[in-house]
């Protein structure tokens, strides 16, 4: 089963947005600076997590394909190959 790319990436981006905003406000930064940094952090987190989940999905698909090919080869009689 494949992982949902968008929902994982959005959840991570929202978490990152609030985390960076809260850390910036505790650091004494102005609200505008906190907002800019939080927005940039959320965008970077969204893109990074989206790419990572897509890579994991590609690995899962390759593993499922390899498993199906192995199962088909085991079911096929040895002298029944067509060239």
N, CA, C and O atoms as a CHARMM CRD file, in Angstrom:
* protein
*
  332
    1    1 UNK  N      0.83900  -1.17400   0.00000 PROA 1      0.00000
    2    1 UNK  CA     0.00000   0.00000   0.00000 PROA 1      0.00000
    3    1 UNK  C      0.88900   1.24300   0.00000 PROA 1      0.00000
    4    1 UNK  O      1.85600   1.33100   0.75600 PROA 1      0.00000
    5    2 UNK  N      0.55000   2.18000  -0.84400 PROA 2      0.00000
    6    2 UNK  CA     1.35000   3.38800  -0.97100 PROA 2      0.00000
    7    2 UNK  C      0.98400   4.41100   0.10200 PROA 2      0.00000
    8    2 UNK  O     -0.13600   4.43500   0.61300 PROA 2      0.00000
    9    3 UNK  N      1.95000   5.24000   0.42200 PROA 3      0.00000
   10    3 UNK  CA     1.73800   6.28200   1.42200 PROA 3      0.00000
   11    3 UNK  C      1.12200   7.51600   0.76600 PROA 3      0.00000
   12    3 UNK  O      1.48500   7.85800  -0.35900 PROA 3      0.00000
   13    4 UNK  N      0.20100   8.18400   1.44700 PROA 4      0.00000
   14    4 UNK  CA    -0.40200   9.40100   0.88300 PROA 4      0.00000
   15    4 UNK  C      0.57800  10.57800   0.95600 PROA 4      0.00000
   16    4 UNK  O      0.89800  11.05600   2.04500 PROA 4      0.00000
   17    5 UNK  N      1.04200  11.03200  -0.18400 PROA 5      0.00000
   18    5 UNK  CA     2.09500  12.04700  -0.24100 PROA 5      0.00000
   19    5 UNK  C      1.60700  13.39400   0.28700 PROA 5      0.00000
   20    5 UNK  O      2.23900  13.98800   1.16000 PROA 5      0.00000
   21    6 UNK  N      0.49900  13.86600  -0.23300 PROA 6      0.00000
   22    6 UNK  CA     0.05200  15.22400   0.08800 PROA 6      0.00000
   23    6 UNK  C     -0.31500  15.38100   1.56200 PROA 6      0.00000
   24    6 UNK  O      0.06200  16.37600   2.18100 PROA 6      0.00000
   25    7 UNK  N     -1.03800  14.42600   2.13500 PROA 7      0.00000
   26    7 UNK  CA    -1.47900  14.59500   3.52400 PROA 7      0.00000
   27    7 UNK  C     -0.30200  14.56500   4.49500 PROA 7      0.00000
   28    7 UNK  O     -0.28500  15.31300   5.47200 PROA 7      0.00000
   29    8 UNK  N      0.67100  13.71400   4.23500 PROA 8      0.00000
   30    8 UNK  CA     1.85100  13.66900   5.10300 PROA 8      0.00000
   31    8 UNK  C      2.65200  14.95800   4.96700 PROA 8      0.00000
   32    8 UNK  O      3.10800  15.51400   5.96700 PROA 8      0.00000
   33    9 UNK  N      2.82700  15.43500   3.74000 PROA 9      0.00000
   34    9 UNK  CA     3.60400  16.65500   3.51200 PROA 9      0.00000
   35    9 UNK  C      2.91400  17.88100   4.11500 PROA 9      0.00000
   36    9 UNK  O      3.57500  18.73800   4.70200 PROA 9      0.00000
   37   10 UNK  N      1.59400  17.96600   3.97200 PROA 10     0.00000
   38   10 UNK  CA     0.86500  19.11300   4.52400 PROA 10     0.00000
   39   10 UNK  C      0.90900  19.09400   6.04800 PROA 10     0.00000
   40   10 UNK  O      1.11400  20.13300   6.67600 PROA 10     0.00000
   41   11 UNK  N      0.72000  17.92700   6.64300 PROA 11     0.00000
   42   11 UNK  CA     0.77600  17.82900   8.10900 PROA 11     0.00000
   43   11 UNK  C      2.13800  18.25900   8.64200 PROA 11     0.00000
   44   11 UNK  O      2.22700  18.97300   9.64100 PROA 11     0.00000
   45   12 UNK  N      3.18600  17.82400   7.97300 PROA 12     0.00000
   46   12 UNK  CA     4.53200  18.19900   8.39300 PROA 12     0.00000
   47   12 UNK  C      4.77000  19.69500   8.20600 PROA 12     0.00000
   48   12 UNK  O      5.38800  20.33400   9.05700 PROA 12     0.00000
   49   13 UNK  N      4.28500  20.25400   7.10600 PROA 13     0.00000
   50   13 UNK  CA     4.46600  21.68600   6.84800 PROA 13     0.00000
   51   13 UNK  C      3.73300  22.53600   7.88100 PROA 13     0.00000
   52   13 UNK  O      4.26200  23.55000   8.33600 PROA 13     0.00000
   53   14 UNK  N      2.52800  22.13200   8.25100 PROA 14     0.00000
   54   14 UNK  CA     1.77100  22.88200   9.26100 PROA 14     0.00000
   55   14 UNK  C      2.48000  22.82400  10.60700 PROA 14     0.00000
   56   14 UNK  O      2.60300  23.83700  11.29600 PROA 14     0.00000
   57   15 UNK  N      2.94600  21.64000  10.97600 PROA 15     0.00000
   58   15 UNK  CA     3.68500  21.50000  12.23000 PROA 15     0.00000
   59   15 UNK  C      4.94200  22.36900  12.21500 PROA 15     0.00000
   60   15 UNK  O      5.24500  23.04900  13.19600 PROA 15     0.00000
   61   16 UNK  N      5.67000  22.34400  11.10000 PROA 16     0.00000
   62   16 UNK  CA     6.89400  23.13500  10.98400 PROA 16     0.00000
   63   16 UNK  C      6.58400  24.62700  11.04600 PROA 16     0.00000
   64   16 UNK  O      7.33100  25.38500  11.66500 PROA 16     0.00000
   65   17 UNK  N      5.50100  25.05800  10.41800 PROA 17     0.00000
   66   17 UNK  CA     5.11900  26.46400  10.44300 PROA 17     0.00000
   67   17 UNK  C      4.94000  26.95100  11.87700 PROA 17     0.00000
   68   17 UNK  O      5.50800  27.97000  12.26900 PROA 17     0.00000
   69   18 UNK  N      4.14700  26.21700  12.65500 PROA 18     0.00000
   70   18 UNK  CA     3.89000  26.64400  14.02900 PROA 18     0.00000
   71   18 UNK  C      5.12900  26.50800  14.91000 PROA 18     0.00000
   72   18 UNK  O      5.36500  27.34500  15.78200 PROA 18     0.00000
   73   19 UNK  N      5.91900  25.46200  14.68700 PROA 19     0.00000
   74   19 UNK  CA     7.12400  25.27800  15.49600 PROA 19     0.00000
   75   19 UNK  C      8.11100  26.41900  15.26800 PROA 19     0.00000
   76   19 UNK  O      8.64200  26.98200  16.22500 PROA 19     0.00000
   77   20 UNK  N      8.35800  26.76000  14.00800 PROA 20     0.00000
   78   20 UNK  CA     9.29700  27.84400  13.70700 PROA 20     0.00000
   79   20 UNK  C      8.74700  29.17700  14.20300 PROA 20     0.00000
   80   20 UNK  O      9.50100  30.00200  14.71800 PROA 20     0.00000
   81   21 UNK  N      7.44800  29.39600  14.05400 PROA 21     0.00000
   82   21 UNK  CA     6.84000  30.63900  14.53900 PROA 21     0.00000
   83   21 UNK  C      6.94700  30.79300  16.04500 PROA 21     0.00000
   84   21 UNK  O      7.26900  31.87300  16.54100 PROA 21     0.00000
   85   22 UNK  N      6.67900  29.72200  16.77000 PROA 22     0.00000
   86   22 UNK  CA     6.76400  29.77500  18.23700 PROA 22     0.00000
   87   22 UNK  C      8.20200  29.96000  18.69500 PROA 22     0.00000
   88   22 UNK  O      8.46900  30.74500  19.60400 PROA 22     0.00000
   89   23 UNK  N      9.12300  29.24600  18.07500 PROA 23     0.00000
   90   23 UNK  CA    10.53700  29.39400  18.44300 PROA 23     0.00000
   91   23 UNK  C     11.01200  30.81400  18.15600 PROA 23     0.00000
   92   23 UNK  O     11.74200  31.39800  18.95800 PROA 23     0.00000
   93   24 UNK  N     10.60500  31.37300  17.02200 PROA 24     0.00000
   94   24 UNK  CA    10.99000  32.74500  16.69400 PROA 24     0.00000
   95   24 UNK  C     10.40900  33.76200  17.65300 PROA 24     0.00000
   96   24 UNK  O     11.07400  34.73600  18.00700 PROA 24     0.00000
   97   25 UNK  N      9.17200  33.54400  18.07800 PROA 25     0.00000
   98   25 UNK  CA     8.56600  34.49900  19.01400 PROA 25     0.00000
   99   25 UNK  C      9.21200  34.41200  20.39300 PROA 25     0.00000
  100   25 UNK  O      9.35200  35.42700  21.07500 PROA 25     0.00000
  101   26 UNK  N      9.60800  33.21200  20.80800 PROA 26     0.00000
  102   26 UNK  CA    10.33500  33.08900  22.07600 PROA 26     0.00000
  103   26 UNK  C     11.72900  33.70000  21.97700 PROA 26     0.00000
  104   26 UNK  O     12.30600  34.12100  22.98000 PROA 26     0.00000
  105   27 UNK  N     12.26300  33.74300  20.76100 PROA 27     0.00000
  106   27 UNK  CA    13.58000  34.33400  20.55100 PROA 27     0.00000
  107   27 UNK  C     13.56600  35.84700  20.49500 PROA 27     0.00000
  108   27 UNK  O     14.62300  36.47000  20.39200 PROA 27     0.00000
  109   28 UNK  N     12.39600  36.44700  20.55900 PROA 28     0.00000
  110   28 UNK  CA    12.30400  37.90000  20.58400 PROA 28     0.00000
  111   28 UNK  C     12.26100  38.55400  19.21900 PROA 28     0.00000
  112   28 UNK  O     12.51800  39.75300  19.11000 PROA 28     0.00000
  113   29 UNK  N     11.94600  37.80800  18.17700 PROA 29     0.00000
  114   29 UNK  CA    11.86600  38.38500  16.83700 PROA 29     0.00000
  115   29 UNK  C     10.52700  39.08300  16.63900 PROA 29     0.00000
  116   29 UNK  O      9.55900  38.81700  17.35200 PROA 29     0.00000
  117   30 UNK  N     10.49200  39.97300  15.66500 PROA 30     0.00000
  118   30 UNK  CA     9.23200  40.66600  15.36900 PROA 30     0.00000
  119   30 UNK  C      8.24900  39.67800  14.72900 PROA 30     0.00000
  120   30 UNK  O      8.67300  38.68800  14.13400 PROA 30     0.00000
  121   31 UNK  N      6.95500  39.93600  14.84600 PROA 31     0.00000
  122   31 UNK  CA     5.96700  39.02400  14.26400 PROA 31     0.00000
  123   31 UNK  C      6.12900  38.84000  12.75000 PROA 31     0.00000
  124   31 UNK  O      5.92200  37.74000  12.23700 PROA 31     0.00000
  125   32 UNK  N      6.49600  39.90300  12.03700 PROA 32     0.00000
  126   32 UNK  CA     6.67600  39.78400  10.59100 PROA 32     0.00000
  127   32 UNK  C      7.84200  38.85300  10.25700 PROA 32     0.00000
  128   32 UNK  O      7.75000  38.03900   9.33800 PROA 32     0.00000
  129   33 UNK  N      8.93200  38.97500  11.00400 PROA 33     0.00000
  130   33 UNK  CA    10.08700  38.10400  10.78600 PROA 33     0.00000
  131   33 UNK  C      9.73500  36.65700  11.10700 PROA 33     0.00000
  132   33 UNK  O     10.12200  35.74300  10.37900 PROA 33     0.00000
  133   34 UNK  N      9.00000  36.45200  12.20100 PROA 34     0.00000
  134   34 UNK  CA     8.56900  35.09500  12.56500 PROA 34     0.00000
  135   34 UNK  C      7.70000  34.49400  11.46500 PROA 34     0.00000
  136   34 UNK  O      7.83900  33.32100  11.12000 PROA 34     0.00000
  137   35 UNK  N      6.80700  35.31000  10.92300 PROA 35     0.00000
  138   35 UNK  CA     5.90200  34.83600   9.87700 PROA 35     0.00000
  139   35 UNK  C      6.66900  34.45700   8.61100 PROA 35     0.00000
  140   35 UNK  O      6.40800  33.41200   8.01500 PROA 35     0.00000
  141   36 UNK  N      7.61400  35.30400   8.20200 PROA 36     0.00000
  142   36 UNK  CA     8.41000  35.00700   7.01000 PROA 36     0.00000
  143   36 UNK  C      9.20500  33.72200   7.18700 PROA 36     0.00000
  144   36 UNK  O      9.21600  32.86600   6.30300 PROA 36     0.00000
  145   37 UNK  N      9.86600  33.58900   8.32500 PROA 37     0.00000
  146   37 UNK  CA    10.68100  32.39700   8.56200 PROA 37     0.00000
  147   37 UNK  C      9.82100  31.14200   8.68000 PROA 37     0.00000
  148   37 UNK  O     10.19400  30.07500   8.19400 PROA 37     0.00000
  149   38 UNK  N      8.67500  31.28200   9.32800 PROA 38     0.00000
  150   38 UNK  CA     7.78700  30.13100   9.46300 PROA 38     0.00000
  151   38 UNK  C      7.24600  29.70000   8.10400 PROA 38     0.00000
  152   38 UNK  O      7.14500  28.50500   7.82300 PROA 38     0.00000
  153   39 UNK  N      6.89800  30.66800   7.26200 PROA 39     0.00000
  154   39 UNK  CA     6.39100  30.34200   5.93200 PROA 39     0.00000
  155   39 UNK  C      7.46600  29.67400   5.08000 PROA 39     0.00000
  156   39 UNK  O      7.19300  28.68100   4.40500 PROA 39     0.00000
  157   40 UNK  N      8.67300  30.20600   5.10600 PROA 40     0.00000
  158   40 UNK  CA     9.76600  29.58500   4.35200 PROA 40     0.00000
  159   40 UNK  C     10.08200  28.18600   4.88300 PROA 40     0.00000
  160   40 UNK  O     10.33000  27.26400   4.10700 PROA 40     0.00000
  161   41 UNK  N     10.07100  28.03600   6.19800 PROA 41     0.00000
  162   41 UNK  CA    10.31000  26.71800   6.78800 PROA 41     0.00000
  163   41 UNK  C      9.23800  25.71800   6.40700 PROA 41     0.00000
  164   41 UNK  O      9.53700  24.55200   6.15100 PROA 41     0.00000
  165   42 UNK  N      7.99000  26.16300   6.36600 PROA 42     0.00000
  166   42 UNK  CA     6.89400  25.27400   5.98300 PROA 42     0.00000
  167   42 UNK  C      7.00400  24.85900   4.51800 PROA 42     0.00000
  168   42 UNK  O      6.74000  23.70600   4.17500 PROA 42     0.00000
  169   43 UNK  N      7.39300  25.79300   3.66100 PROA 43     0.00000
  170   43 UNK  CA     7.55700  25.46600   2.23900 PROA 43     0.00000
  171   43 UNK  C      8.67500  24.45200   2.05000 PROA 43     0.00000
  172   43 UNK  O      8.52100  23.48100   1.30900 PROA 43     0.00000
  173   44 UNK  N      9.79000  24.67600   2.71200 PROA 44     0.00000
  174   44 UNK  CA    10.91500  23.74300   2.60600 PROA 44     0.00000
  175   44 UNK  C     10.52400  22.37100   3.15300 PROA 44     0.00000
  176   44 UNK  O     10.85800  21.34600   2.55800 PROA 44     0.00000
  177   45 UNK  N      9.81700  22.35000   4.28200 PROA 45     0.00000
  178   45 UNK  CA     9.38500  21.07700   4.86600 PROA 45     0.00000
  179   45 UNK  C      8.42600  20.34700   3.92700 PROA 45     0.00000
  180   45 UNK  O      8.53000  19.13200   3.75900 PROA 45     0.00000
  181   46 UNK  N      7.49700  21.07600   3.31600 PROA 46     0.00000
  182   46 UNK  CA     6.53900  20.46900   2.39200 PROA 46     0.00000
  183   46 UNK  C      7.25900  19.82500   1.20800 PROA 46     0.00000
  184   46 UNK  O      6.97300  18.68400   0.84500 PROA 46     0.00000
  185   47 UNK  N      8.18800  20.56200   0.61400 PROA 47     0.00000
  186   47 UNK  CA     8.90500  20.03300  -0.54700 PROA 47     0.00000
  187   47 UNK  C      9.79200  18.84900  -0.17600 PROA 47     0.00000
  188   47 UNK  O      9.85300  17.86100  -0.90700 PROA 47     0.00000
  189   48 UNK  N     10.47600  18.95000   0.95600 PROA 48     0.00000
  190   48 UNK  CA    11.37600  17.88300   1.38000 PROA 48     0.00000
  191   48 UNK  C     10.61100  16.60900   1.71800 PROA 48     0.00000
  192   48 UNK  O     10.97200  15.52200   1.26700 PROA 48     0.00000
  193   49 UNK  N      9.56500  16.74700   2.50300 PROA 49     0.00000
  194   49 UNK  CA     8.79000  15.56700   2.89800 PROA 49     0.00000
  195   49 UNK  C      8.07100  14.97200   1.69200 PROA 49     0.00000
  196   49 UNK  O      7.97600  13.75100   1.57300 PROA 49     0.00000
  197   50 UNK  N      7.56800  15.81300   0.80300 PROA 50     0.00000
  198   50 UNK  CA     6.92900  15.30400  -0.40800 PROA 50     0.00000
  199   50 UNK  C      7.88800  14.47300  -1.24800 PROA 50     0.00000
  200   50 UNK  O      7.52100  13.40400  -1.73700 PROA 50     0.00000
  201   51 UNK  N      9.11400  14.95600  -1.41800 PROA 51     0.00000
  202   51 UNK  CA    10.11300  14.20500  -2.18400 PROA 51     0.00000
  203   51 UNK  C     10.49400  12.90900  -1.47200 PROA 51     0.00000
  204   51 UNK  O     10.66900  11.87500  -2.11600 PROA 51     0.00000
  205   52 UNK  N     10.62200  12.96000  -0.15000 PROA 52     0.00000
  206   52 UNK  CA    10.98900  11.76100   0.60600 PROA 52     0.00000
  207   52 UNK  C      9.89600  10.69900   0.53200 PROA 52     0.00000
  208   52 UNK  O     10.19500   9.51600   0.37200 PROA 52     0.00000
  209   53 UNK  N      8.64500  11.10400   0.64500 PROA 53     0.00000
  210   53 UNK  CA     7.54300  10.13600   0.58000 PROA 53     0.00000
  211   53 UNK  C      7.42800   9.55500  -0.82700 PROA 53     0.00000
  212   53 UNK  O      7.12100   8.37300  -0.98500 PROA 53     0.00000
  213   54 UNK  N      7.66900  10.36700  -1.84100 PROA 54     0.00000
  214   54 UNK  CA     7.65800   9.84400  -3.21100 PROA 54     0.00000
  215   54 UNK  C      8.77500   8.82300  -3.41200 PROA 54     0.00000
  216   54 UNK  O      8.58100   7.82000  -4.09900 PROA 54     0.00000
  217   55 UNK  N      9.93800   9.06900  -2.81800 PROA 55     0.00000
  218   55 UNK  CA    11.03500   8.11100  -2.91600 PROA 55     0.00000
  219   55 UNK  C     10.68600   6.80400  -2.20700 PROA 55     0.00000
  220   55 UNK  O     10.96800   5.72200  -2.72100 PROA 55     0.00000
  221   56 UNK  N     10.07700   6.90300  -1.03600 PROA 56     0.00000
  222   56 UNK  CA     9.66000   5.70000  -0.30900 PROA 56     0.00000
  223   56 UNK  C      8.61900   4.93500  -1.11600 PROA 56     0.00000
  224   56 UNK  O      8.67100   3.70700  -1.18400 PROA 56     0.00000
  225   57 UNK  N      7.67700   5.64100  -1.72500 PROA 57     0.00000
  226   57 UNK  CA     6.67200   4.98300  -2.55700 PROA 57     0.00000
  227   57 UNK  C      7.30900   4.27300  -3.74800 PROA 57     0.00000
  228   57 UNK  O      6.88700   3.17400  -4.10700 PROA 57     0.00000
  229   58 UNK  N      8.31000   4.88200  -4.35900 PROA 58     0.00000
  230   58 UNK  CA     8.99800   4.24600  -5.48300 PROA 58     0.00000
  231   58 UNK  C      9.68800   2.96200  -5.03700 PROA 58     0.00000
  232   58 UNK  O      9.66300   1.96100  -5.75200 PROA 58     0.00000
  233   59 UNK  N     10.30300   2.99000  -3.86200 PROA 59     0.00000
  234   59 UNK  CA    10.95300   1.78700  -3.33200 PROA 59     0.00000
  235   59 UNK  C      9.91600   0.70600  -3.05100 PROA 59     0.00000
  236   59 UNK  O     10.14300  -0.46500  -3.35300 PROA 59     0.00000
  237   60 UNK  N      8.77700   1.09300  -2.47100 PROA 60     0.00000
  238   60 UNK  CA     7.71600   0.11900  -2.19500 PROA 60     0.00000
  239   60 UNK  C      7.16600  -0.49100  -3.47900 PROA 60     0.00000
  240   60 UNK  O      6.90300  -1.69300  -3.52900 PROA 60     0.00000
  241   61 UNK  N      6.99100   0.31800  -4.50800 PROA 61     0.00000
  242   61 UNK  CA     6.48100  -0.19600  -5.77700 PROA 61     0.00000
  243   61 UNK  C      7.47000  -1.17900  -6.38800 PROA 61     0.00000
  244   61 UNK  O      7.06700  -2.23200  -6.88300 PROA 61     0.00000
  245   62 UNK  N      8.75200  -0.85200  -6.35900 PROA 62     0.00000
  246   62 UNK  CA     9.76600  -1.75900  -6.89700 PROA 62     0.00000
  247   62 UNK  C      9.77500  -3.08100  -6.14500 PROA 62     0.00000
  248   62 UNK  O      9.91700  -4.14100  -6.75400 PROA 62     0.00000
  249   63 UNK  N      9.62300  -3.02500  -4.82000 PROA 63     0.00000
  250   63 UNK  CA     9.59800  -4.25300  -4.02300 PROA 63     0.00000
  251   63 UNK  C      8.36300  -5.08700  -4.34800 PROA 63     0.00000
  252   63 UNK  O      8.44700  -6.31300  -4.42500 PROA 63     0.00000
  253   64 UNK  N      7.21900  -4.43500  -4.53800 PROA 64     0.00000
  254   64 UNK  CA     6.00200  -5.17800  -4.87700 PROA 64     0.00000
  255   64 UNK  C      6.11500  -5.80600  -6.26300 PROA 64     0.00000
  256   64 UNK  O      5.66300  -6.93200  -6.46900 PROA 64     0.00000
  257   65 UNK  N      6.70800  -5.09600  -7.20500 PROA 65     0.00000
  258   65 UNK  CA     6.89100  -5.64500  -8.55000 PROA 65     0.00000
  259   65 UNK  C      7.82600  -6.84100  -8.50400 PROA 65     0.00000
  260   65 UNK  O      7.55200  -7.86700  -9.12700 PROA 65     0.00000
  261   66 UNK  N      8.92100  -6.72300  -7.77600 PROA 66     0.00000
  262   66 UNK  CA     9.86500  -7.83400  -7.66600 PROA 66     0.00000
  263   66 UNK  C      9.21000  -9.04800  -7.00900 PROA 66     0.00000
  264   66 UNK  O      9.45600 -10.18300  -7.41500 PROA 66     0.00000
  265   67 UNK  N      8.38900  -8.81200  -6.00900 PROA 67     0.00000
  266   67 UNK  CA     7.68700  -9.90600  -5.34400 PROA 67     0.00000
  267   67 UNK  C      6.72500 -10.60200  -6.29800 PROA 67     0.00000
  268   67 UNK  O      6.64800 -11.83100  -6.31500 PROA 67     0.00000
  269   68 UNK  N      5.99400  -9.83100  -7.08600 PROA 68     0.00000
  270   68 UNK  CA     5.05600 -10.41900  -8.04100 PROA 68     0.00000
  271   68 UNK  C      5.78900 -11.21100  -9.12200 PROA 68     0.00000
  272   68 UNK  O      5.32600 -12.27700  -9.52600 PROA 68     0.00000
  273   69 UNK  N      6.91800 -10.70700  -9.59000 PROA 69     0.00000
  274   69 UNK  CA     7.69800 -11.41700 -10.60100 PROA 69     0.00000
  275   69 UNK  C      8.21700 -12.72800 -10.03100 PROA 69     0.00000
  276   69 UNK  O      8.17700 -13.75200 -10.71200 PROA 69     0.00000
  277   70 UNK  N      8.70000 -12.71600  -8.80000 PROA 70     0.00000
  278   70 UNK  CA     9.17700 -13.94700  -8.16600 PROA 70     0.00000
  279   70 UNK  C      8.05300 -14.96200  -8.00300 PROA 70     0.00000
  280   70 UNK  O      8.26200 -16.15600  -8.22000 PROA 70     0.00000
  281   71 UNK  N      6.87000 -14.50300  -7.62600 PROA 71     0.00000
  282   71 UNK  CA     5.73400 -15.41600  -7.48500 PROA 71     0.00000
  283   71 UNK  C      5.34500 -16.01900  -8.82500 PROA 71     0.00000
  284   71 UNK  O      5.01000 -17.20100  -8.89900 PROA 71     0.00000
  285   72 UNK  N      5.38600 -15.21800  -9.88200 PROA 72     0.00000
  286   72 UNK  CA     5.03900 -15.73500 -11.20500 PROA 72     0.00000
  287   72 UNK  C      6.06800 -16.74700 -11.67900 PROA 72     0.00000
  288   72 UNK  O      5.70700 -17.73900 -12.31200 PROA 72     0.00000
  289   73 UNK  N      7.33400 -16.51700 -11.38800 PROA 73     0.00000
  290   73 UNK  CA     8.38100 -17.45900 -11.79000 PROA 73     0.00000
  291   73 UNK  C      8.27100 -18.77100 -11.03200 PROA 73     0.00000
  292   73 UNK  O      8.55700 -19.82900 -11.59300 PROA 73     0.00000
  293   74 UNK  N      7.86700 -18.72600  -9.78000 PROA 74     0.00000
  294   74 UNK  CA     7.71900 -19.95100  -8.99100 PROA 74     0.00000
  295   74 UNK  C      6.52900 -20.77600  -9.46600 PROA 74     0.00000
  296   74 UNK  O      6.57400 -22.00500  -9.40700 PROA 74     0.00000
  297   75 UNK  N      5.47200 -20.13100  -9.93400 PROA 75     0.00000
  298   75 UNK  CA     4.28300 -20.84300 -10.39600 PROA 75     0.00000
  299   75 UNK  C      4.47200 -21.44000 -11.78400 PROA 75     0.00000
  300   75 UNK  O      3.82600 -22.43100 -12.12400 PROA 75     0.00000
  301   76 UNK  N      5.34400 -20.85200 -12.58200 PROA 76     0.00000
  302   76 UNK  CA     5.54100 -21.28300 -13.96200 PROA 76     0.00000
  303   76 UNK  C      6.34600 -22.58200 -13.99700 PROA 76     0.00000
  304   76 UNK  O      7.39300 -22.66400 -13.35400 PROA 76     0.00000
  305   77 UNK  N      5.88200 -23.60900 -14.73700 PROA 77     0.00000
  306   77 UNK  CA     6.66900 -24.84600 -14.85900 PROA 77     0.00000
  307   77 UNK  C      7.99400 -24.57200 -15.56800 PROA 77     0.00000
  308   77 UNK  O      8.06800 -23.68000 -16.41300 PROA 77     0.00000
  309   78 UNK  N      9.05600 -25.34100 -15.22800 PROA 78     0.00000
  310   78 UNK  CA    10.39300 -25.04600 -15.77200 PROA 78     0.00000
  311   78 UNK  C     10.49400 -25.11700 -17.28800 PROA 78     0.00000
  312   78 UNK  O     11.21000 -24.30600 -17.87600 PROA 78     0.00000
  313   79 UNK  N      9.81200 -26.04700 -17.95100 PROA 79     0.00000
  314   79 UNK  CA     9.94600 -26.18600 -19.39700 PROA 79     0.00000
  315   79 UNK  C      8.91900 -25.39200 -20.17500 PROA 79     0.00000
  316   79 UNK  O      8.76300 -25.60700 -21.37700 PROA 79     0.00000
  317   80 UNK  N      8.22900 -24.49900 -19.53600 PROA 80     0.00000
  318   80 UNK  CA     7.12000 -23.78300 -20.16700 PROA 80     0.00000
  319   80 UNK  C      7.48200 -22.36000 -20.58400 PROA 80     0.00000
  320   80 UNK  O      6.59100 -21.56300 -20.87600 PROA 80     0.00000
  321   81 UNK  N      8.75200 -22.03200 -20.61900 PROA 81     0.00000
  322   81 UNK  CA     9.15400 -20.66700 -20.98900 PROA 81     0.00000
  323   81 UNK  C      9.03000 -20.44500 -22.47100 PROA 81     0.00000
  324   81 UNK  O      9.38000 -21.30000 -23.28400 PROA 81     0.00000
  325   82 UNK  N      8.52100 -19.27100 -22.80600 PROA 82     0.00000
  326   82 UNK  CA     8.39200 -18.90100 -24.21500 PROA 82     0.00000
  327   82 UNK  C      9.46700 -17.87600 -24.54400 PROA 82     0.00000
  328   82 UNK  O      9.60200 -16.86800 -23.85000 PROA 82     0.00000
  329   83 UNK  N     10.22600 -18.12700 -25.58900 PROA 83     0.00000
  330   83 UNK  CA    11.29400 -17.20100 -25.98900 PROA 83     0.00000
  331   83 UNK  C     10.91800 -16.46900 -27.23000 PROA 83     0.00000
  332   83 UNK  O     11.69100 -15.64500 -27.71900 PROA 83     0.00000
